Amino acid sequence: MNKKLTACLLSAFVLPGLGQLYLGRKLVGGILIILVNFVLILGLFVVLRGLSPVIASQIAGGAITITTSEVLAAIDGATGFGKIVLFGFCAVWLFSVIDVLRSGPVE
């Protein structure tokens, strides 16, 4: 398989930045992997922050049975920031794939 195609598939479907590492571009690949992890952790923080009141009320009540509607209502307040986090992830992912495709010839 072509090395550039393998790198593109790695960046697109496994982890953005992994294709750059595969091609030997360690600095760019490392920065992209750090950015992706930062965005994913930020997204997890947003979701958990929205869910914390629901989880706390369930724990205080004794039984932990959270319904889908409670989860959606709790996360609804964080949708604006959540969209920004999702856009950030998509931008890093897209940059990673395009960067691999535009990279110079592979030896």
N, C-alpha and C positions, 0 to 999 in steps of 0.2 A: 504494500500500500504506500502511496505517496506520503512522504514525511509531513508535508504541509497540510494535506487532507487529514492526517491523523491528529496533527496539532489543532486544526480547526474543530474537529469532533471532540477533542478533549476539552477545549475551551467552551464549546457550545453545550455539551451534555454532561460533563463531569464536574468541572470547576473552572470558572473564568480565571484565566491566568495560568492554568496548567499547560495549555498549548504553548505559551511563551516559554515556560520552563523547559518543555520538551524540545523546543527549537534552540535552547541554549541562551535565551534572553532572560537571564536570572533577575535582573533589577526590575524590569517591567512586570514579569510574572509575579515576583514577590509582592510588589506594590498592589497589583490587581487582586491577589489573594487576600492581602490584608484589608483592602477596601471592601471586598465582598463579605468577609467575615464581620467587619465593623457594621455594615448595613444589615446583615442578618441578625446580629446581636441587638442592634437598635430596634429592629422589627419585633424581635422577641420581647424586648423591654416594653414596647408600646402595647403589645397584646397582654402581657402580664399585668401591666399597670391598669389597663382597662378592666381586667378580670379580677383584680385583687379585692374589690368590695364584695363581689359575688362569692368568691371563695371564702372570704372572712365571715360573711353572714351564714354560709352553709356550715362552716366549722363551728361557729357559735351556736347554731341550732342543733348540733349533734349529728345530724345525718347529712352526708354529702351526696346530694342528687341534684346535679345542675342540668337544667334543660337547655336545649338549643336556643330558645327564645331569650333566656336570661343571658346567655353568652353573647348573642348578637346585640342585645340591648346594651350590654356593658361595653362592648367594643365600638358601638356606634359613635360614642363621643370622641374617639381617637381616629376617626376615618380620615380627617384632613391630613394629619401628620402621617398616618399610615400610607396614604397615597403618595406622599413625598418620599417615604422610605421605599415603596415599591418602584417609583420612578427612578430613584437612585440605583436600586439593584438592576433594573432593566438597562439603565445607561451604562453601568459598568460591564454588564454582560455583553451588550451590543458592541461596546468599544473593544472588548477582548476579542470577539469574533472577527470584527473588521480589521483589527490590528494584525491578527494572524494572517488574514487573507492578503493584506497589503504589505506584509513583510517581504524583504528581499528574497532572492533565490536561496534555496536550502541546498547545502552541499551534501 
